[in-house]
Amino acid sequence: MTDFGVLLSLAGVVFVDALHERLAGAGFEDFTVRSGWVLRTLGDEELSLRDLADRMGLSSPGTLKAIDPMLRAGYLERAQTSDRRVRAVRVTDRGRAALACATAFHAEFEEGLAADVGADDAAATRRALEALVERGSAHLPRTLLP
């Protein structure tokens, strides 16, 4: 029997591979899991790099490393602020479209699981995953917790 943690990790790989395939097919081949975290954290706000870093639980250099490729890919853009020393970013239309594509995939993947194992088992799987997340970890982005 496969160890639970290995099985959980393998399931994550299956999900992420299918997500990347869907996004690439929609023209978002450079979209990453981290891109999704950043876009969900920003939402409709303009945030300074410092505020974004704080919300994501990253260092400022780590946040800059995460957003630089997103700026180049057109998922984010720099926002004008009244203080020229403050660098802020916001989500672009391309970023919103990529996130909408990813969000739709999430729902369809869960519906597909329900079709495979039944609605009750899919709902139990969701509850089990939520229970695991509720245990917490210092590595979870605070803004994405249920």
N, C-alpha and C positions, 0 to 999 in steps of 0.2 A: 504494500500500500504506500502511496506517495505521501510524504510528510505534509502536514497541513500548510505550513509556511511556504513550502515549495509549490504546492498546488495553488495557493493564493497568488504567489508571484507569477506563475505561469499564466493564470487567468488574466492577470494584469497585462502581460505581454500580448496575449490574444486580443484584448480590448484595444490597447494602444496601437497595435499594428493595423487593426481594422479601421480605427479612427484616422490614422495617418493616410491610409489608402483612400478613404472617403474624402478627406481634406485635399489631398493631392489631385484627385479626380475633379475637384471643384476649383482648382487653380490656386490652392493654398499649400503648395508642397513644402514650403519653408516654415510652416506652423508647427509649434512644438507644444508639449504638455505645459512647459513653463510659460509659453505665450498665452495659453488659456488662463493660467493663474493670474498673470499680469492683467489681462483684459477684464477678467471677472473682478479683480481687486479695484481697478480704475472705474469700471462702470461708466457712468455719464459724467464723472468728475474730472477736473484738471487737478493733478496732484504734483507737488514738488517731488523731486527724486528722494529727498529725505522722508517725506510723508509716505510715499510709496514703499520705501525700504522698511519703515516702521510697521506699516500695515502687513507687509509680507513676511516680516521677521528676518529680513536680509540686511547685510551691510550695504552701505552706499556703493562701494565698488562692485559688490555682487549684483545689486540692482542695475547699475550701469551696464554690467556685462550682460544681463538679461534683456535690457531694453534696446541696446545698440542694434542688434540684428532686426529687431521689430521696427525700429525707426527706418532702417535701410529697406525693409520689405514693405513699408507703407502701412503697417498695422497701427502705428502710433505716429504722432507728430508733436513737435515742440509747441508749447503754448506760450503766448506772450503774457508776461506778468508785469505788474507795476514796478517791481524790484528786479532790475537787470541781473542781479547777483543770483537770483533764484531761478533754477532750471526746472521747468514743469513740463509735463506731458499729458496728452489726452488721446483717446481712441479715435481713429479715423473711420470713415465709412467702410473701408476695406477690412479694418479690424472688427467692426461690428458684423460684417457679412461672414467673416471667418468664424467668429464666435457663434453666430446663429447656425451655421453649418454644423459646428461641433455639438451644439446643444441639441439640434435635431437628431444627430447621430446617437447621442446618449440615450434619448427617448426610444429611438428605433431599436437600439441594441437591447435595451431592457425588455421591450415588447417581444423581440425575437427570443430572448431567454424564456419569457413566459410561454411562448408558443412551443419551445423545446421541452420544458419541464413542467409546465402548468402554472397558472396564475398564483396558486397558493405557494408553491415552492419558490417561485421568483420573488414573491413578497417576503417569504422567510429569508431568502438570500439577502434581500435589501436590509431587512431588520438586523441580520447578523453582521453585515458590513457596517451599518450605522452603530451597532454596539461596539464593534472594534474601534471605530473612529472616536467614539465617546470616551474610550480609555485615555485618549490624549497622547501627545508626543510633542516634544520641543521642536520637532521638525515639520509640524503641520502649519500651513499658512493660516493664521488666525481668521482672516477675512473669509475663508472658504469653509469654515466649519459649519455644520448644520445647526 
